[in-house]
Amino acid sequence: MTEQVKIGIIGGSGLYKMESLKEVEEIQVETPFGAPSDALIVGSLDGTRVAFLARHGRNHTLMPSELPFRANIYAMKRLGVEYLISASAVGSLQAEAKPLDMVVPDQFIDRTRNRISTFFGEGLVAHIAFGDPVCAKLAGLLADAIDSLALPDITLHRGGTYVCMEGPAFSTKAESNLYRSWGATIIGMTNLPEAKLAREAEIAYATLAMVTDYDCWHPDHDSVTVEMVIGNLIKNAVNAQRVIQETVRRLSQNPPVSEAHSALKHAIITPLDKAPAATRDKLSLLLQKYIGGVG
């Protein structure tokens, strides 16, 4: 196993690799939850070691409902990741969040149906606090990095609500207008399971959401073409790499203590000595701080 890496990056649609990574090592990480979406790429970003994972695989072969969320987060934890930046393409639910804008959301709404979003079960119960699902300190660093770069024609939106839908089909107009009535800002298909699992793994998590288009509520939506969306994905990927590079620089200089880093302290309900040994072994990476003298 390679050296421990404290900063992880998950790249979404359009962001399948990090061009700026140097001294790259490709690592296959085994987990109790199967294989991650792809090999993890560990490399140096301006001298800081980071781990990168292409969420949908480097050739985009996995649908959102097929993603091995548990394996992806567990693999990051196994490498030693304490801070996880998730870059994602999203649709906009509000006129002010225009294509190519960047949103750093602070809330989620779960509209998924077929996702396993916990490591627990099989005789071991835990209930994490999730009222604030994003690490405010990491999100602040991310937003500050965007601000500092002054990217042309891009507006930063600090905060906002990300609706996580099941997919792979996009919303109906009725659904889109419902989410707008809830005050939601953006819509995507992947980040909420990641945020829940990262919290259980005691990893600080924040989302860099990049708007590709307006969702189907917008009167001009029908004029949006696949070519336009792909073009925005490519532009977003270039901008995302600059933002991530700056965020990593700031994070490496002053890594904050996050509430996420002790999320399991009061979350585990089952006495660990009463949990099945097989389950304790399976989750030992997550439980090692709390197992103590449990046999």
PyMOL commands that set and color helices and strands:
alter all, ss='L'
color gray80, all
select helices_A, chain A and resi 64-66+69-78+136-149+173-181+191-200+221-223+226-253+259-262+272-274+277-282+284-291
alter helices_A, ss='H'
color red, helices_A
select strands_A, chain A and resi 7-11+22-27+40-45+48-54+83-92+102-104+107-111+156-158+161-165+186-188+204-214
alter strands_A, ss='S'
color yellow, strands_A
deselect
rebuild
show_as cartoon
